[in-house]
Amino acid sequence: MSSAIDVFTSLRTKFDLAFESPSAVPAPHLLENFAYRFGRSYDSYLAADPKYQCFWAANRCGAIAYAQVGKHLNVVGGLLAAPEHKATLLRDLTQYASQRGFTVSFYNISDDELPLFTRFGFQTTKWGEDTWVDLRQHTWRGKAYEWVRRQSNYCQRQGITIEECQPHEMTKSAWENITKELAEISASRLTTKPQTAEMNFLDGVFDGTLGRKRLFVARCKNRIEGFIICNPCLNGTQWALDVYRQRADAVRGTVTFLIHQTLQLLQREGVQRASLCLIPGLRCRQMPGDSRIIRWGLIVGGKFRFIFDSKGLYHFKSRFRPRFEERFVCVFPKATIGSTWAFVRLCGVLRLSPRKGLASWWRCTRKLFQRSRLAKPSPAIPRRGADQTSTVRDDQGVPHVLGAVD
């Protein structure tokens, strides 16, 4: 009898470690390693941020990082596991959530993973489209890239150069000076945004630590004009250009210069492709069994461009001729008003300043004519692997076609 009790106690202890205390996990560097090796989306490496809680599969074959708001677990970075272990991780997670009445929300899920989430009872809704540049085929030649080349060349004529900053190759004081300058640039950006603070869920911010991220800065003489931070995906074979900022009075085209030069550098290093990150709400379409709360929230939210300018985001990113790939929200067991509001609270898009919000609305209103000339996406995106096109207008207003690069 005593032996049976000991066996039961041992099994219960293992169960508790896996499910009742998801934070009782291996050292933090192991999660960072999983995010680096198995992360597939632009936000995957953000899972290594210590501010997030962590859930490990019972056999430690995979993990997720999440932010909890009440009974709602919001996952950042997706499933951090090898392909053959993702089903095990998702099974353990859904069991854990079911036993405690939690709602679990995944973001930026690609369409090839949807069958797995559907199998475990997740409700899937289109969320937007990620923008991927196939570096194996990009040449940056021809009329399609004329605008990018023109912006980049102008910055070079103004004396702007790009350099990579790695803390371990710098003195402590030099790194502190750069950190201070980049913090000033980030803060100055908020003066033109209606939000009171930077959105920091699924979006990276510069906090002085990099890990395996890469930081590139644009300098003009002794001043940093702007910077860009890249997140690693799939063991460094892919990178996501997650954070890009410039001073309010920076040389025109600084961010374009940074992106162009960074993508060319990654090309020379043999990187396969790079993401310019998500465009939320782009070409949202109805799916069988999807969440009307999320779908209509994205559609209606897209109308308030003075709060979040997804149309301007599309116009800018389309200039780099990316491949548009659908991304989805997957919620277990289904999306509710509570789970949706939990996400809104986390991302901070509605933490608004009335004064700055009014100023942003007025700027959008004054530029209605100019905005009518922004790039417009095609009505629907073809399925994965098919040719993808959208119509844009160049600086002279002449329509031309954007095609997928692969």
C-alpha positions as CSV (number, residue, x, y, z in Angstrom):
1,M,0.0,0.0,0.0
2,S,2.8,2.4,0.9
3,S,4.5,1.7,-2.4
4,A,1.3,2.5,-4.3
5,I,1.0,5.8,-2.4
6,D,4.6,6.7,-3.2
7,V,4.0,6.0,-6.9
8,F,0.9,8.1,-6.9
9,T,2.7,10.9,-5.1
10,S,5.5,10.9,-7.7
11,L,3.1,11.0,-10.6
12,R,1.1,13.8,-8.9
13,T,4.3,15.8,-8.4
14,K,5.2,15.5,-12.1
15,F,1.6,16.5,-13.1
16,D,1.8,19.6,-10.9
17,L,5.1,20.7,-12.4
18,A,3.7,20.5,-15.9
19,F,0.2,22.0,-15.3
20,E,-0.4,23.6,-11.9
21,S,2.9,25.6,-12.0
22,P,3.8,26.4,-15.5
23,S,6.3,29.0,-14.3
24,A,8.3,26.2,-12.5
25,V,10.4,25.6,-15.6
26,P,14.0,25.2,-16.7
27,A,16.4,28.1,-16.8
28,P,15.3,31.2,-18.8
29,H,18.1,30.7,-21.3
30,L,16.4,27.5,-22.4
31,L,13.2,29.4,-23.4
32,E,15.4,31.9,-25.3
33,N,17.0,29.0,-27.2
34,F,13.6,27.6,-28.1
35,A,12.5,31.0,-29.4
36,Y,15.6,31.3,-31.5
37,R,15.5,27.8,-32.9
38,F,11.8,27.3,-33.5
39,G,10.2,30.7,-33.7
40,R,8.5,31.3,-37.1
41,S,6.9,34.7,-36.8
42,Y,8.2,38.2,-36.3
43,D,7.1,38.2,-32.6
44,S,8.6,34.8,-31.8
45,Y,11.8,36.1,-30.2
46,L,9.8,38.4,-28.0
47,A,8.8,35.3,-26.1
48,A,12.2,35.4,-24.4
49,D,11.3,38.6,-22.6
50,P,11.3,37.8,-18.8
51,K,8.1,39.8,-18.3
52,Y,6.1,37.0,-19.9
53,Q,5.0,33.8,-18.1
54,C,5.9,30.4,-19.5
55,F,4.2,27.1,-20.0
56,W,6.2,24.0,-20.8
57,A,4.9,20.7,-22.2
58,A,5.0,17.9,-19.7
59,N,8.1,16.4,-21.3
60,R,9.8,19.8,-21.9
61,C,9.7,19.3,-25.6
62,G,8.2,22.7,-26.3
63,A,7.0,25.9,-24.6
64,I,4.8,29.0,-25.1
65,A,5.2,32.4,-23.5
66,Y,2.1,34.3,-22.5
67,A,0.7,37.4,-20.8
68,Q,-2.3,36.7,-18.5
69,V,-5.2,39.0,-18.0
70,G,-7.7,37.4,-15.6
71,K,-8.8,34.1,-17.2
72,H,-7.3,35.0,-20.6
73,L,-3.9,33.8,-21.7
74,N,-2.5,35.7,-24.6
75,V,0.4,33.9,-26.3
76,V,3.3,35.7,-27.8
77,G,5.6,34.0,-30.3
78,G,3.4,31.0,-31.2
79,L,4.4,27.3,-30.6
80,L,8.0,27.1,-29.7
81,A,8.8,23.5,-30.5
82,A,10.0,21.3,-33.3
83,P,7.3,20.4,-35.8
84,E,7.0,16.9,-34.5
85,H,6.4,18.1,-30.9
86,K,3.8,20.9,-31.6
87,A,0.9,18.5,-31.2
88,T,2.1,17.4,-27.8
89,L,2.6,21.0,-26.6
90,L,-0.8,22.0,-27.8
91,R,-2.5,19.0,-26.2
92,D,-0.9,19.7,-22.9
93,L,-1.8,23.4,-23.1
94,T,-5.5,22.8,-23.9
95,Q,-5.8,20.3,-21.1
96,Y,-4.3,22.9,-18.7
97,A,-6.7,25.6,-20.0
98,S,-9.7,23.3,-19.8
99,Q,-9.1,22.3,-16.2
100,R,-8.9,26.0,-15.1
101,G,-11.4,27.6,-17.4
102,F,-8.8,29.7,-19.2
103,T,-9.2,31.1,-22.7
104,V,-6.0,30.9,-24.8
105,S,-5.3,33.2,-27.7
106,F,-2.6,32.7,-30.3
107,Y,-1.7,35.4,-32.8
108,N,0.2,35.4,-36.2
109,I,-0.5,31.8,-36.9
110,S,0.3,30.8,-40.5
111,D,-2.2,28.8,-42.6
112,D,-0.1,25.6,-42.7
113,E,-0.6,25.4,-38.9
114,L,-4.3,25.9,-38.9
115,P,-5.2,22.1,-39.2
116,L,-3.3,21.5,-36.0
117,F,-5.2,24.2,-34.1
118,T,-8.5,23.1,-35.5
119,R,-7.9,19.6,-34.4
120,F,-7.6,20.8,-30.8
121,G,-10.7,22.8,-30.9
122,F,-9.4,26.3,-31.6
123,Q,-11.6,28.9,-33.3
124,T,-9.6,30.5,-36.1
125,T,-10.1,34.0,-37.6
126,K,-8.1,35.9,-40.2
127,W,-6.0,38.5,-38.4
128,G,-4.0,40.2,-41.2
129,E,-1.1,39.6,-43.5
130,D,2.6,39.3,-42.9
131,T,5.0,40.9,-45.4
132,W,7.9,38.7,-46.4
133,V,10.8,39.7,-48.7
134,D,12.4,36.7,-50.4
135,L,16.1,37.7,-50.3
136,R,17.1,34.9,-52.6
137,Q,15.4,36.6,-55.5
138,H,15.3,40.3,-54.7
139,T,17.6,42.3,-57.1
140,W,16.5,45.9,-56.2
141,R,16.6,46.7,-59.9
142,G,14.0,48.1,-62.2
143,K,11.0,50.4,-61.9
144,A,9.4,48.4,-59.2
145,Y,12.2,49.5,-56.7
146,E,12.8,53.0,-58.1
147,W,11.2,54.7,-55.1
148,V,13.3,52.7,-52.6
149,R,16.5,53.3,-54.4
150,R,15.7,57.0,-54.7
151,Q,15.1,57.4,-50.9
152,S,18.2,55.4,-50.1
153,N,20.4,57.3,-52.5
154,Y,19.2,60.6,-51.1
155,C,20.2,59.6,-47.6
156,Q,23.6,58.6,-48.7
157,R,24.1,61.9,-50.5
158,Q,23.3,63.6,-47.2
159,G,26.1,61.7,-45.5
160,I,24.1,59.1,-43.7
161,T,25.8,55.8,-43.0
162,I,24.6,52.6,-41.4
163,E,26.4,50.6,-38.8
164,E,25.6,47.6,-36.6
165,C,25.9,48.0,-32.8
166,Q,26.8,45.0,-30.7
167,P,27.1,45.7,-26.9
168,H,29.8,43.1,-26.4
169,E,32.0,44.9,-28.8
170,M,31.6,48.3,-27.2
171,T,32.7,49.9,-24.0
172,K,30.1,50.3,-21.3
173,S,30.0,54.1,-21.6
174,A,29.6,53.9,-25.4
175,W,26.7,51.5,-25.1
176,E,25.0,53.7,-22.5
177,N,25.3,56.7,-24.8
178,I,23.7,54.8,-27.6
179,T,21.0,53.5,-25.3
180,K,20.2,57.0,-24.2
181,E,20.1,58.4,-27.7
182,L,17.8,55.6,-28.9
183,A,15.5,56.1,-26.0
184,E,15.2,59.8,-27.0
185,I,14.3,58.8,-30.6
186,S,11.6,56.4,-29.3
187,A,10.2,59.0,-27.0
188,S,10.1,61.7,-29.8
189,R,8.1,59.3,-32.0
190,L,5.3,59.3,-29.5
191,T,4.8,63.0,-29.9
192,T,3.1,62.4,-33.3
193,K,1.1,59.3,-32.1
194,P,-2.2,59.5,-30.2
195,Q,-1.1,56.8,-27.7
196,T,0.4,57.7,-24.4
197,A,2.9,54.9,-24.5
198,E,4.4,52.6,-27.1
199,M,2.4,49.5,-27.9
200,N,4.4,46.6,-26.4
201,F,2.5,43.3,-26.9
202,L,3.5,41.6,-30.2
203,D,5.5,44.7,-30.9
204,G,9.1,45.1,-29.8
205,V,10.5,48.1,-28.0
206,F,14.1,49.1,-27.4
207,D,14.8,48.5,-23.7
208,G,18.6,48.4,-23.7
209,T,18.9,44.6,-24.0
210,L,19.3,42.7,-27.3
211,G,20.1,39.0,-26.7
212,R,20.4,37.6,-30.2
213,K,18.5,40.6,-31.8
214,R,20.5,42.8,-34.1
215,L,20.6,46.6,-33.9
216,F,21.5,48.9,-36.9
217,V,21.7,52.6,-36.6
218,A,21.8,55.4,-39.2
219,R,24.3,58.1,-38.4
220,C,24.8,61.5,-39.9
221,K,28.0,63.0,-38.6
222,N,27.8,62.4,-34.8
223,R,24.1,62.0,-34.5
224,I,21.9,58.9,-34.8
225,E,19.1,59.7,-37.2
226,G,17.2,56.4,-36.7
227,F,17.6,52.8,-35.9
228,I,16.2,49.3,-36.7
229,I,16.0,46.1,-34.6
230,C,15.8,42.7,-36.2
231,N,14.5,39.6,-34.5
232,P,15.8,36.1,-35.4
233,C,13.6,33.3,-36.7
234,L,14.2,29.6,-37.4
235,N,17.8,29.5,-36.1
236,G,18.8,32.7,-37.8
237,T,17.9,31.7,-41.3
238,Q,15.2,34.3,-41.3
239,W,14.9,37.7,-39.7
240,A,12.1,40.1,-38.8
241,L,12.6,43.9,-39.0
242,D,10.5,44.5,-36.0
243,V,11.3,48.0,-34.7
244,Y,12.2,50.9,-36.8
245,R,12.3,54.5,-35.6
246,Q,13.6,57.9,-36.8
247,R,13.9,61.3,-35.3
248,A,11.1,63.7,-36.0
249,D,13.6,66.0,-37.8
250,A,15.6,63.2,-39.4
251,V,16.8,63.3,-43.0
252,R,13.9,62.4,-45.3
253,G,13.8,58.6,-46.1
254,T,15.9,57.5,-43.1
255,V,13.7,54.5,-42.3
256,T,13.6,53.5,-45.9
257,F,17.4,53.7,-46.1
258,L,17.7,51.6,-43.0
259,I,15.4,48.9,-44.2
260,H,17.0,48.8,-47.7
261,Q,20.5,48.7,-46.4
262,T,19.7,46.1,-43.7
263,L,17.9,43.8,-46.3
264,Q,20.9,44.0,-48.6
265,L,23.3,43.1,-45.7
266,L,21.1,40.1,-44.8
267,Q,21.2,39.1,-48.5
268,R,25.0,39.1,-48.5
269,E,25.0,37.0,-45.4
270,G,22.9,34.3,-47.1
271,V,19.7,34.9,-45.2
272,Q,16.7,33.4,-47.0
273,R,14.0,35.9,-46.3
274,A,13.0,38.7,-44.0
275,S,9.7,39.9,-42.6
276,L,8.6,43.6,-42.5
277,C,6.0,42.3,-40.0
278,L,2.2,42.2,-39.9
279,I,-0.4,44.6,-41.4
280,P,-3.4,44.0,-39.1
281,G,-6.8,43.7,-40.6
282,L,-5.5,43.6,-44.2
283,R,-8.0,41.8,-46.5
284,C,-9.9,40.2,-43.6
285,R,-12.3,37.7,-44.9
286,Q,-15.0,35.5,-43.4
287,M,-14.1,32.0,-42.6
288,P,-16.3,29.1,-41.6
289,G,-16.8,29.2,-37.8
290,D,-14.6,32.3,-37.3
291,S,-15.2,35.0,-34.6
292,R,-17.4,37.8,-35.7
293,I,-16.2,39.8,-32.7
294,I,-12.6,39.8,-33.9
295,R,-13.4,40.1,-37.6
296,W,-15.7,43.1,-37.2
297,G,-13.4,44.6,-34.6
298,L,-10.6,44.6,-37.1
299,I,-12.8,46.0,-39.9
300,V,-14.3,48.7,-37.7
301,G,-11.0,49.5,-36.1
302,G,-9.4,50.0,-39.5
303,K,-11.8,53.0,-40.0
304,F,-10.1,54.9,-37.2
305,R,-6.9,55.7,-39.1
306,F,-6.0,58.5,-36.7
307,I,-5.5,55.8,-34.0
308,F,-3.8,53.1,-36.0
309,D,-2.9,53.8,-39.7
310,S,-3.0,50.4,-41.3
311,K,-3.6,52.0,-44.7
312,G,-0.4,54.0,-44.4
313,L,1.4,50.9,-43.2
314,Y,0.4,49.0,-46.2
315,H,1.4,51.8,-48.5
316,F,4.9,52.0,-47.0
317,K,5.6,48.2,-46.8
318,S,4.3,47.5,-50.3
319,R,7.1,49.7,-51.7
320,F,9.5,46.9,-50.9
321,R,7.5,44.4,-53.0
322,P,7.0,41.8,-50.3
323,R,5.1,38.5,-50.5
324,F,1.8,38.8,-48.5
325,E,1.0,35.8,-46.3
326,E,-2.2,35.4,-44.3
327,R,-2.0,35.2,-40.6
328,F,-4.7,34.1,-38.1
329,V,-5.9,34.4,-34.5
330,C,-6.6,31.0,-32.9
331,V,-8.6,31.1,-29.7
332,F,-9.4,28.1,-27.4
333,P,-12.3,27.4,-26.9
334,K,-13.6,30.5,-28.7
335,A,-13.2,34.3,-28.7
336,T,-15.3,36.3,-26.4
337,I,-15.7,40.0,-25.6
338,G,-13.5,39.4,-22.6
339,S,-10.7,37.7,-24.4
340,T,-10.8,40.4,-27.1
341,W,-10.7,43.2,-24.6
342,A,-7.8,41.5,-22.8
343,F,-5.8,41.8,-26.0
344,V,-6.7,45.4,-26.5
345,R,-5.6,46.2,-23.0
346,L,-2.3,44.4,-23.5
347,C,-1.3,46.0,-26.8
348,G,-2.2,49.5,-25.5
349,V,-3.7,50.8,-28.8
350,L,-6.5,52.6,-26.9
351,R,-4.3,54.2,-24.2
352,L,-4.9,57.5,-25.8
353,S,-4.2,61.1,-25.0
354,P,-7.3,63.3,-25.9
355,R,-5.1,66.2,-27.0
356,K,-2.8,64.1,-29.2
357,G,-5.8,62.0,-30.5
358,L,-7.5,65.2,-31.7
359,A,-4.3,66.4,-33.3
360,S,-3.8,63.1,-35.1
361,W,-7.4,63.2,-36.3
362,W,-6.9,66.7,-37.7
363,R,-3.8,65.7,-39.5
364,C,-5.6,62.8,-41.1
365,T,-8.5,65.1,-42.1
366,R,-6.2,67.7,-43.7
367,K,-4.4,65.0,-45.8
368,L,-7.5,63.3,-47.2
369,F,-6.5,64.2,-50.8
370,Q,-2.9,62.9,-50.4
371,R,-4.2,59.8,-48.7
372,S,-6.4,59.0,-51.7
373,R,-3.2,58.4,-53.6
374,L,-1.9,55.7,-51.2
375,A,-1.3,52.2,-52.4
376,K,-4.5,50.1,-52.4
377,P,-4.5,46.3,-51.9
378,S,-6.3,44.1,-54.2
379,P,-9.8,42.9,-52.9
380,A,-8.7,39.4,-52.0
381,I,-5.4,37.6,-51.6
382,P,-4.9,34.4,-53.7
383,R,-4.2,31.2,-51.8
384,R,-0.7,30.3,-50.7
385,G,1.7,29.6,-53.5
386,A,-0.4,31.5,-56.2
387,D,0.6,34.8,-57.8
388,Q,-0.3,37.7,-55.6
389,T,-0.9,41.2,-57.0
390,S,-2.0,44.5,-55.8
391,T,-2.3,48.0,-57.4
392,V,-0.2,50.9,-56.1
393,R,0.6,54.3,-57.4
394,D,4.0,55.9,-57.8
395,D,4.9,59.5,-57.0
396,Q,3.4,60.6,-60.2
397,G,0.2,58.8,-59.6
398,V,0.8,56.3,-62.4
399,P,-0.7,52.9,-61.6
400,H,1.5,49.8,-61.8
401,V,1.3,46.3,-60.6
402,L,3.0,44.7,-57.6
403,G,3.7,41.0,-57.9
404,A,4.9,38.4,-55.4
405,V,8.7,38.0,-55.6
406,D,8.6,34.3,-55.7
